[in-house]
Amino acid sequence: MYGSVAIDGGTVLVTASRPLNNDNERVDGVYIFERNAEGRWAYAGVLTEEWPGAVMLNGNLATTSGYPAGIKIFERGATGWALTGTIPIELGHVFRIEDGSIYVRQEQISIPSCSPPYQQFRKVNGVWAQVATIGGERCDSTVGDVNDGRAIIVRWPYEGGTQPPAEIFAPTGGSAWAPIASIPPPQAGAPRDWFGPWGSIRGDTAYIDRGYFYRYSNGNSGGSWVPAARLVEPEVEIFPSSYEGKLRGNFLYLRGEEQDYELNSQDWEVDLQWRVLRVYRQTPAGFAYHARLNADYDVWGWAVSEDGRQVAAFGANHNNSTYSESLRLYVFDVPQTTSFPGTQQDGFSAGNFSRWTATAGQFAVVPSGATRVLRQSSLAGEAGAHLTAVDWWDQAIEADMRPLEFAGDDRWFGLVTRRTDALNYYYVTFRSPSRISMRRMQDGVYTELGYINAPASFQPGRNYRVRFESVGDQHVVFMDGFPMLHVKDDTLSRGHPGIAGYRTRFDVDNVIVSGGTRLLLRLDSRLRAWSDGYLTTGGTWGFAGDGLRQSDPQADVRWISKIAVGNQVVSTRVRPRSHGTADDPWIGLAAHVVDESNYYYLTLRRSQQLSLRRLVNGQIQELARVPQAFTLGAWHDLRLEIIGTRIRAFVNGDLKIEVTDPTLSGRYGRNALLMWKTTADVESYVAYEP
């Protein structure tokens, strides 16, 4: 069972409680893992076998700290690690090792007693000694960070009250660091939890939880720290669970809740938590989302190397409502830059499927309503078609799939990833009557990796939006925007995406293929807690049943997300309840919201029309309009997606409008739920970049 971890320069130190025998007699210690020339991690011995508390590492200097042993100091020489000193401070916690100095925070023994200032220790004439203090006596909760010869301390009062400023200190060469600047809370008189207590500093950049960036500007007399930005993406995972941000190398690391792979619980009393690490890379324009580090399940403790390129983490052994010990240890390598093969789509509008290689079944492109689809019309046996020009390690395939006829139970339609030949691939099957099964075909032998019962039986004639991701060793299935099934398997490494079925006639349309996971922007529904964080104007909102209700019939509602992306899919399940006094009230969705004067939007109108429009520099221009019957008091599923210059609009899963429009292409935008003189219930809202 792991308790603390540190990583730097190809070395991992981890605190662990290790079993000695079947009677569960255990020994506690700090254990060493090192990376060899081939890049593999291997066990390299014991640093110490006593109760070690927390461990810290920087280069050839390491510490352990824990009551009652105090702080033990280890140094690595030519013959390995050796104990070279002790700092006899009870409840002393090493929060940073940098440039040969050890920085200690002494914890309060009881509240409201106060604790000494932060302390800096260095080796003087071969002996570790305190050389300076940072800040004054601490009578509140504080968390500090030291980097590049400066320190930041964020205060958080225990007993409420207003939030004091964060303080920045610099060494003077004397016995105390000097305060050189302060950062006030983002709002005067803010409560204590407005920002902090976690903060991190590097160069001219400071980060304070939750999401606040500051930069040092010397444009005025003496220079000052000024607000630079606030981090909002990906908004579903940053707030409210993020804390302990760390600036290391060119990156910011934050821990937040995984919202995309975590499966929905049907039991409101089951509280599942799956925390991941999010990585943001600093660019000339600010910090941009770079990567998500997914352990198998929950990340409990973690550490990042000095250069920001390696992360060690430990976490839970499973993700359910029962107790889970910290039995898994991970190391992540984070590349300085990333590249992806881009996003491809095929709507079969050219009347052929020339990009596809059919291996079984009877495929043809046929008209269907307002579009063309790829139809598989055989019930005789297996069917499959694949994009053989796509041969990637990481891949995701998403499509509208409509079963037309099942030749009995346990017949299916599905998606394929990493197919190299007829004997090797991953696939997900949506099986009649109601089973979702993820499988691996290896050397002609199939293995079921996981399964789940679908929310309802699969109905012939109903369209299902399905997605299958195989990224690294993680494989995830989505249906109608919601996660259904997640497994880990690293057997097959690369290949082609495709579609497949067995003794089922089905249609396929609007295929999207990308080289990674989707970027989830919002996922709110009756099965999940409704998140805050929208920029909302207009309307009177409250909870109703398992969703939200807007009850003002005269309101102009703009419920806008915070994150701007390029390609995007946004959908909602709504129930219009009444209309106000207006010519043609409506409810709808917006996508690619560049600003309040530039966006696309889809409206379901009282006149029984579905209208797709664009707003360009404040001027409304209608792109398409089709008849669409709807009834007050009935549920309706709306979906609007923009992939490149293609815009598609759906009602209840059926494609109603498809146009090409480049007017706002190449610009990032947000998404929104809109209402004009309409009251409605909202059961779900899903938005992501595919």
C-alpha positions in Angstrom: 0.0 0.0 0.0 1.5 3.3 -1.1 1.6 6.4 0.9 3.8 9.0 -0.7 5.9 9.3 -3.9 8.6 11.4 -5.4 10.3 11.4 -8.8 13.2 13.2 -10.5 16.0 12.3 -12.9 15.0 8.7 -13.6 14.5 7.8 -9.9 11.3 7.1 -8.1 11.1 7.0 -4.3 7.9 5.6 -2.8 6.6 5.1 0.7 5.0 1.7 1.0 3.6 -0.7 3.6 4.8 -4.1 2.3 3.5 -7.5 3.4 6.1 -10.0 4.7 3.9 -13.1 4.9 0.4 -14.6 4.6 -0.4 -13.4 8.1 -0.3 -9.8 6.9 2.7 -8.9 9.0 4.1 -5.8 7.3 7.1 -3.6 7.1 7.0 0.1 6.3 9.7 1.9 4.3 10.8 4.0 1.4 11.7 2.0 -1.7 13.8 2.9 -4.8 12.9 2.4 -8.5 15.3 3.5 -11.2 15.0 3.7 -15.0 17.6 1.8 -17.0 19.2 2.6 -20.3 16.3 0.8 -22.1 13.8 3.1 -20.5 12.3 0.4 -18.2 11.7 0.9 -14.5 13.1 -1.6 -12.1 13.2 -2.0 -8.3 16.6 -0.8 -7.0 16.5 -1.3 -3.3 15.6 0.2 0.1 16.2 3.8 1.1 15.0 3.2 4.7 12.8 0.7 6.5 11.1 2.6 9.2 7.9 4.7 9.3 8.9 7.4 6.8 5.9 9.7 6.4 6.2 11.8 3.3 9.0 11.6 0.8 10.6 14.4 -1.3 13.3 14.2 -4.0 15.3 16.7 -6.1 18.4 15.4 -7.9 20.7 13.7 -5.4 18.9 15.0 -2.3 15.9 13.3 -0.7 14.0 13.6 2.6 11.5 11.7 4.6 9.3 13.5 7.2 6.9 12.1 9.7 6.0 12.2 13.3 7.8 11.3 15.6 11.0 10.6 13.7 11.4 14.2 12.4 13.0 14.9 9.0 15.6 12.5 7.7 18.0 13.7 5.0 19.5 11.3 2.4 22.2 12.1 -0.2 23.2 10.0 -3.2 26.9 9.5 -3.9 29.0 7.2 -5.9 28.0 4.2 -3.8 24.3 5.0 -3.5 22.0 6.7 -1.0 23.1 7.4 2.6 21.6 9.1 5.6 23.5 12.4 6.1 21.4 14.4 8.6 18.3 14.8 10.6 16.1 17.9 11.3 14.5 17.1 14.7 11.2 18.9 14.1 8.0 17.2 15.2 5.2 17.5 12.7 7.6 19.0 10.2 6.7 18.7 6.6 9.2 19.2 3.7 7.2 21.0 1.0 10.1 21.7 -1.4 13.7 20.8 -2.1 15.3 23.3 -4.5 18.9 24.3 -5.3 20.3 22.4 -2.4 17.9 23.8 0.2 15.2 22.0 2.1 12.1 24.0 2.9 10.0 22.9 5.9 6.5 23.8 7.1 5.8 22.9 10.7 2.2 21.8 11.1 0.0 23.2 13.9 -0.5 20.7 16.8 -4.0 22.0 17.5 -6.3 24.7 16.3 -6.3 27.6 17.0 -2.6 27.4 18.1 -0.1 29.0 15.7 3.0 27.6 14.0 6.4 28.9 13.4 7.3 30.5 10.0 8.4 28.4 7.1 12.1 27.4 7.5 14.9 27.1 5.0 17.7 24.6 5.8 21.1 24.2 4.0 24.2 22.2 4.6 26.7 24.5 6.4 30.2 23.1 7.1 28.9 19.6 6.6 25.9 20.1 8.9 22.3 20.7 8.0 21.2 23.9 9.7 18.4 26.5 9.5 19.6 29.5 7.5 16.4 31.6 7.1 12.7 31.8 7.7 10.0 32.8 5.2 7.0 34.7 6.4 5.8 35.2 10.0 4.0 33.0 12.5 1.2 31.2 10.9 -2.2 31.1 12.6 -4.1 29.9 9.6 -3.9 27.2 7.0 -1.1 28.0 4.5 0.5 26.2 1.6 3.7 27.4 0.0 5.9 26.7 -3.0 9.5 27.7 -3.8 10.9 28.0 -7.3 13.6 30.0 -9.0 14.7 31.6 -5.7 11.2 32.9 -4.8 8.5 31.7 -2.5 4.7 32.1 -2.6 2.5 31.6 0.4 -1.3 31.5 0.2 -3.3 32.0 3.5 -6.6 30.4 4.3 -8.2 31.4 7.6 -9.5 28.6 9.7 -12.4 30.5 11.2 -13.8 32.1 8.1 -13.4 35.8 7.5 -12.0 37.5 4.5 -9.3 36.0 2.3 -5.9 37.7 3.0 -3.5 38.4 0.0 -1.1 35.8 -1.2 2.5 36.8 -0.4 5.7 36.5 -2.5 9.1 36.4 -0.8 12.7 36.6 -2.0 16.0 35.7 -0.1 18.0 38.5 1.3 21.2 36.7 2.4 20.1 37.2 6.0 18.1 35.2 8.4 14.7 36.0 6.9 13.3 36.2 3.4 11.8 39.6 2.5 8.3 40.1 1.3 8.5 41.6 -2.2 4.9 41.5 -3.4 1.4 40.5 -2.6 -1.5 39.2 -4.7 -4.9 40.3 -3.4 -7.9 37.9 -3.8 -9.7 38.4 -7.1 -12.6 40.1 -5.3 -12.5 42.5 -2.4 -13.9 41.0 0.8 -14.0 37.5 -0.8 -14.6 34.5 1.5 -11.7 32.3 2.5 -12.3 29.7 -0.2 -12.2 32.2 -3.1 -8.7 31.2 -4.0 -6.0 29.0 -2.5 -4.7 27.7 -0.3 -2.6 26.0 -3.0 -0.2 28.1 -5.0 2.8 27.6 -7.2 5.4 30.0 -8.7 7.9 29.8 -11.5 9.8 32.7 -13.1 7.4 35.5 -13.8 4.3 33.3 -13.5 2.2 32.4 -10.4 -0.7 30.1 -10.2 -3.3 30.1 -7.3 -6.1 27.6 -7.0 -8.7 27.7 -8.4 -7.6 28.6 -11.8 -6.0 32.0 -11.3 -2.8 33.0 -13.2 -0.7 36.0 -12.4 2.4 37.4 -14.1 5.1 39.7 -12.9 5.0 43.0 -14.8 7.7 45.7 -14.4 5.8 48.2 -16.6 5.1 50.4 -13.6 7.3 51.6 -10.8 8.9 48.8 -8.9 6.9 46.1 -10.8 3.9 44.1 -9.6 2.0 40.9 -10.0 -1.0 41.4 -12.2 -3.9 39.0 -13.2 -3.0 37.2 -16.4 -6.0 34.8 -17.0 -8.2 32.3 -15.3 -8.1 28.7 -16.3 -11.5 27.3 -17.3 -10.8 24.4 -19.5 -11.7 21.6 -19.4 -14.4 23.1 -17.2 -16.0 19.9 -16.2 -12.9 18.7 -14.4 -11.3 21.8 -13.0 -14.1 23.0 -10.7 -14.7 22.4 -7.9 -12.3 19.5 -7.2 -9.0 20.8 -8.4 -6.2 21.7 -6.0 -2.5 21.6 -5.4 -1.4 23.0 -8.7 2.3 22.7 -9.5 4.3 24.7 -12.0 7.3 22.6 -13.1 9.3 23.0 -16.3 7.0 24.3 -18.9 3.9 22.8 -17.5 1.2 23.3 -14.9 -0.2 20.1 -13.3 -3.7 20.0 -11.6 -5.6 17.1 -10.1 -9.3 17.0 -11.0 -12.1 14.6 -11.4 -12.4 12.4 -14.5 -15.7 13.1 -16.0 -15.6 11.2 -19.4 -14.6 7.6 -18.6 -16.3 7.4 -15.3 -19.4 5.3 -15.7 -22.8 6.5 -14.5 -24.2 5.0 -11.4 -27.9 4.2 -11.3 -27.8 4.5 -7.5 -27.9 8.0 -6.1 -26.3 6.8 -2.9 -23.2 5.5 -4.7 -20.6 8.3 -5.0 -17.8 7.3 -7.4 -14.8 9.5 -7.7 -12.1 9.1 -10.3 -9.4 11.7 -10.2 -6.9 12.3 -12.9 -4.0 14.7 -13.6 -4.5 17.4 -16.2 -1.4 19.0 -17.9 -1.3 22.5 -19.3 1.7 23.7 -21.4 2.8 27.3 -21.3 2.7 29.1 -24.7 3.3 32.7 -25.7 -0.5 33.1 -25.5 -0.8 31.5 -22.1 -1.5 28.0 -20.8 -3.1 25.5 -23.1 -4.6 22.1 -22.4 -1.9 19.5 -23.2 -2.8 16.1 -21.8 -4.8 14.1 -19.3 -2.9 11.5 -17.3 -5.4 8.6 -16.6 -4.5 6.0 -14.1 -6.6 2.9 -14.0 -8.9 4.5 -11.5 -8.4 7.2 -8.8 -5.2 9.1 -8.4 -4.6 9.7 -4.7 -1.0 10.9 -4.4 1.4 12.2 -7.1 4.6 14.1 -7.7 6.2 15.7 -10.8 9.9 15.9 -11.7 11.8 19.2 -11.8 11.7 19.4 -15.5 8.0 18.7 -15.6 8.4 15.8 -18.0 7.8 12.8 -15.6 5.0 12.1 -13.1 4.7 9.4 -10.5 1.4 8.6 -9.0 -0.4 6.0 -6.9 -4.0 5.3 -6.6 -6.9 3.0 -5.9 -7.1 -0.6 -7.0 -10.7 -0.3 -8.2 -13.4 2.3 -8.6 -16.5 1.4 -6.7 -18.3 2.4 -3.5 -16.3 0.0 -1.3 -12.9 0.6 0.4 -10.0 0.5 -2.0 -6.4 0.4 -0.9 -3.7 2.3 -2.8 -2.2 -0.7 -4.5 -1.2 0.8 -7.9 1.9 2.8 -8.8 2.3 4.6 -12.1 4.9 6.6 -14.0 3.9 8.9 -16.9 6.2 10.4 -19.5 5.0 13.8 -20.7 6.2 14.9 -24.2 7.2 18.5 -24.6 5.0 18.8 -27.7 2.2 16.7 -29.2 0.8 16.1 -32.6 -2.3 14.4 -33.8 -3.3 13.1 -37.2 -6.4 15.3 -37.3 -10.1 14.5 -37.7 -11.6 12.8 -40.7 -15.3 12.5 -41.6 -17.5 10.7 -44.1 -21.1 11.5 -44.6 -21.4 9.5 -47.9 -22.7 12.6 -49.7 -20.7 11.7 -52.8 -22.8 8.6 -53.3 -20.1 6.1 -52.7 -17.9 4.6 -50.0 -14.6 4.5 -52.0 -12.5 5.1 -48.9 -13.8 1.9 -47.3 -12.8 -1.7 -47.8 -15.7 -4.1 -47.3 -14.6 -7.5 -46.1 -18.0 -9.2 -45.6 -21.7 -8.3 -46.0 -23.6 -6.3 -48.6 -22.8 -2.6 -48.5 -24.1 0.2 -50.7 -24.8 3.9 -50.4 -28.5 4.7 -50.5 -30.8 7.7 -50.0 -32.4 7.9 -46.5 -34.5 10.9 -45.6 -32.5 14.1 -45.9 -29.2 12.3 -46.4 -27.3 9.3 -47.9 -26.2 6.5 -45.7 -24.0 3.4 -46.0 -26.4 0.5 -45.7 -25.5 -3.1 -44.9 -28.4 -5.2 -46.1 -27.4 -8.8 -45.4 -28.7 -11.0 -42.6 -26.7 -14.0 -43.6 -23.6 -13.7 -41.4 -20.8 -11.3 -40.6 -20.4 -7.8 -42.1 -17.5 -5.4 -42.0 -16.0 -2.4 -43.7 -12.8 -0.6 -42.7 -10.8 2.6 -43.4 -7.6 0.9 -44.4 -5.8 4.2 -45.2 -6.0 5.0 -41.4 -3.4 3.0 -39.6 -2.9 4.7 -36.2 -1.9 3.7 -32.6 -4.5 5.9 -31.0 -7.9 6.1 -32.7 -11.5 6.8 -32.1 -14.4 6.2 -34.5 -17.9 7.7 -34.0 -21.0 7.2 -36.2 -24.7 7.3 -36.4 -25.8 3.7 -36.6 -29.4 2.6 -37.2 -30.3 -1.1 -36.9 -32.9 -2.0 -39.4 -33.5 -5.7 -38.6 -32.0 -8.2 -36.1 -32.1 -11.9 -37.2 -32.9 -12.9 -33.6 -31.4 -12.2 -30.2 -27.6 -11.8 -29.8 -27.3 -10.3 -33.3 -25.5 -7.0 -33.4 -24.1 -3.9 -35.1 -20.8 -2.3 -33.9 -17.5 -0.5 -34.3 -14.0 -1.7 -34.8 -10.5 -0.3 -33.8 -6.9 -1.4 -34.5 -7.8 -4.0 -37.1 -4.8 -5.4 -38.8 -6.5 -8.4 -40.5 -9.6 -10.6 -40.0 -8.0 -12.3 -37.0 -6.9 -9.3 -34.9 -8.9 -6.3 -33.8 -10.9 -4.7 -31.0 -14.7 -4.3 -31.4 -17.7 -3.2 -29.6 -21.1 -4.9 -30.2 -24.5 -3.5 -29.6 -26.4 -6.7 -29.3 -30.1 -7.5 -29.4 -32.0 -7.1 -27.2 -30.0 -4.9 -24.8 -26.3 -5.8 -24.3 -23.2 -3.7 -25.0 -20.1 -6.0 -25.2 -16.5 -5.0 -25.8 -14.3 -7.7 -27.2 -10.9 -8.5 -28.6 -10.2 -10.8 -31.5 -6.6 -12.1 -31.3 -5.4 -14.7 -33.7 -8.9 -15.7 -34.5 -10.0 -16.2 -30.9 -12.4 -13.7 -29.3 -12.3 -12.6 -25.6 -15.0 -10.5 -24.0 -13.2 -7.7 -22.2 -16.3 -6.2 -20.6 -20.1 -5.8 -21.0 -23.0 -3.7 -19.6 -26.7 -3.7 -20.1 -27.9 -0.9 -22.3 -30.3 1.7 -20.8 -33.1 0.2 -23.0 -33.5 -2.5 -25.7 -32.1 -1.6 -29.1 -35.0 -0.7 -31.4 -34.9 -1.3 -35.2 -35.4 2.0 -36.9 -33.9 4.1 -34.1 -30.7 6.0 -34.7 -27.9 5.6 -32.1 -24.8 7.8 -31.9 -22.0 5.5 -30.9 -18.3 6.0 -30.3 -15.4 3.7 -29.7 -12.0 4.9 -28.5 -8.8 2.9 -28.3 -6.1 5.2 -26.8 -3.1 3.7 -25.2 -4.4 0.7 -23.2 -7.8 2.3 -22.6 -10.8 1.4 -24.6 -14.1 3.3 -24.0 -17.6 3.0 -25.5 -20.1 5.9 -25.7 -23.7 5.9 -26.7 -25.7 9.1 -27.4 -22.8 11.1 -25.8 -22.6 9.2 -22.5 -19.9 6.7 -21.4 -21.1 3.1 -21.3 -18.1 0.8 -20.9 -14.4 1.2 -20.1 -11.7 -1.4 -20.0 -7.9 -1.7 -20.1 -6.0 -3.9 -22.5 -2.7 -3.4 -24.3 -2.6 -6.6 -26.5 -3.2 -4.9 -29.9 -1.3 -1.7 -30.6 -2.4 -0.3 -34.0 -4.6 -0.9 -37.1 -7.6 0.4 -38.9 -11.0 1.6 -37.6 -14.2 0.3 -39.1 -17.8 -0.8 -38.7 -19.1 -4.4 -38.3 -22.2 -6.5 -37.6 -23.5 -10.0 -37.4 -26.8 -11.0 -38.9 -28.1 -7.5 -38.6 -29.2 -5.0 -41.3 -28.1 -1.5 -40.4 -27.4 2.0 -41.7 -24.2 4.0 -41.0 -23.8 7.8 -41.5 -21.8 10.8 -40.3 -18.6 8.9 -39.4 -15.9 10.8 -37.6 -12.4 9.4 -37.1 -9.9 11.1 -34.8 -6.5 10.2 -33.3 -7.3 10.5 -29.6 -9.9 10.8 -26.9 -12.7 13.3 -27.2 -12.3 16.5 -25.2 -15.3 16.7 -22.9 -16.7 20.1 -22.3 -19.9 19.4 -20.3 -21.7 16.3 -19.3 -24.8 17.0 -17.2 -27.8 14.8 -16.9 -30.3 13.2 -14.5 -27.6 10.5 -13.8 -25.0 13.1 -12.8 -24.8 16.1 -10.7 -25.6 19.3 -12.6 -22.4 21.4 -12.8 -22.1 25.1 -12.3 -19.8 27.2 -14.4 -22.1 28.3 -17.2 -22.3 31.9 -18.2 -26.1 32.3 -17.8 -28.2 35.3 -18.8 -32.0 35.4 -18.5 -34.5 33.0 -17.3 -35.7 31.7 -13.9 -34.0 28.5 -13.1 -34.7 25.7 -10.6 -34.6 22.0 -10.1 -37.5 19.9 -11.4 -37.5 16.1 -11.0 -34.1 14.9 -12.3 -33.2 18.0 -14.3 -33.5 21.8 -14.5 -36.5 24.0 -15.3 -36.6 27.4 -16.8 -40.0 28.9 -15.9 -40.1 32.5 -17.2 -42.2 32.5 -20.5 -40.9 36.0 -21.4 -37.2 35.3 -21.0 -34.4 35.5 -23.5 -32.1 32.8 -22.2 -28.4 32.4 -23.1 -26.9 29.5 -21.2 -23.3 29.5 -22.6 -20.3 27.3 -21.8 -16.9 28.7 -21.0 -14.7 26.8 -23.3 -13.9 27.6 -27.0 -12.9 24.7 -29.3 -12.9 24.0 -33.0 -14.9 20.9 -34.0 -17.7 20.4 -31.6 -20.8 18.3 -30.9 -23.5 19.7 -28.6 -26.8 17.9 -27.6 -29.6 18.3 -25.2 -32.8 16.6 -24.1 -35.5 19.2 -23.5 -39.2 19.4 -22.9 -40.8 22.7 -24.0 -43.6 23.4 -21.5 -45.2 26.7 -22.7 -44.7 29.7 -25.0 -44.8 33.4 -24.1 -46.2 36.3 -26.1 -44.0 36.5 -29.2 -44.4 35.9 -32.9 -42.6 32.6 -33.0 -41.1 31.4 -29.7 -38.4 28.7 -29.8 -35.9 26.6 -28.0 -32.5 25.6 -29.4 -28.7 25.1 -29.3 -25.8 27.2 -30.4 -22.3 26.1 -31.4 -19.2 27.9 -32.5 -20.1 30.9 -30.3 -17.2 33.2 -31.1 -18.8 36.0 -29.3 -22.3 37.3 -28.7 -22.5 38.6 -32.3 -21.1 35.6 -34.1 -22.3 32.0 -33.9 -24.5 29.2 -35.4 -27.7 28.2 -33.8 -30.5 25.7 -34.3 -34.1 26.5 -33.2 -37.2 24.3 -32.7 -40.0 26.8 -33.2 -43.7 27.1 -32.3 -44.5 27.4 -36.0 -43.5 23.7 -36.3 -40.3 24.6 -38.1 -36.6 23.6 -37.5 -34.4 26.5 -38.5 -30.5 26.6 -38.7 -29.2 30.1 -38.7 -25.9 32.0 -38.3 -25.3 35.3 -36.6 -22.5 37.2 -38.3 -21.5 40.6 -36.8 -25.0 40.8 -35.2 -26.9 40.0 -38.5 -29.2 37.0 -38.6 -28.9 34.8 -41.8 -31.0 31.6 -42.2 -29.0 28.7 -43.7 -31.8 26.1 -43.8 -35.4 25.5 -42.7 -37.4 22.3 -42.6 -40.8 21.4 -41.2 -40.6 19.8 -37.8 -43.6 18.8 -35.7 -43.3 19.0 -32.0 -45.6 18.9 -29.0 -45.5 21.0 -25.8 -44.9 18.7 -22.8 -43.0 16.0 -24.9 -39.3 15.3 -24.7 -37.1 16.2 -27.7 -33.5 15.4 -28.4 -31.6 18.1 -30.2 -28.1 17.8 -31.6 -25.9 20.3 -33.4 -22.5 19.4 -34.7 -19.8 21.3 -36.6 -16.9 19.4 -38.1 -14.7 21.5 -40.3 -17.2 23.4 -42.5 -19.9 20.8 -42.3 -22.9 21.6 -40.0 -25.5 19.0 -39.1 -28.7 19.3 -37.1 -30.6 16.4 -35.6 -34.0 16.0 -33.9 -34.6 12.7 -32.0 -31.5 11.2 -33.6 -32.6 11.9 -37.2 -30.6 14.1 -39.4 -32.8 17.0 -40.5 -30.4 19.6 -41.9 -26.9 19.3 -43.4 -25.1 22.3 -44.9 -21.6 23.5 -45.7 -20.7 26.9 -44.4 -17.1 28.3 -44.0 -18.1 31.7 -42.6 -16.9 31.0 -39.0 -14.5 28.2 -39.8 -11.0 28.4 -38.5 -12.1 30.2 -35.3 -12.7 28.7 -32.0 -16.1 29.0 -30.3 -18.2 27.9 -27.3 -21.6 26.3 -27.2 -25.0 27.2 -25.6 -28.5 26.3 -24.8 -30.9 29.0 -25.9 -34.6 29.8 -25.3 -36.7 32.6 -26.6 -40.1 33.2 -24.9 -40.2 29.5 -24.0 -40.3 27.6 -20.7 -38.8 24.2 -20.6 -37.3 21.3 -18.6 -33.8 20.3 -19.4 -32.8 16.7 -18.7 -29.3 16.5 -20.2 -26.7 18.6 -21.8 -23.6 17.1 -23.5 -20.8 19.0 -25.3 -17.4 17.7 -26.5 -14.8 18.1 -29.2 -14.6 14.8 -31.0 
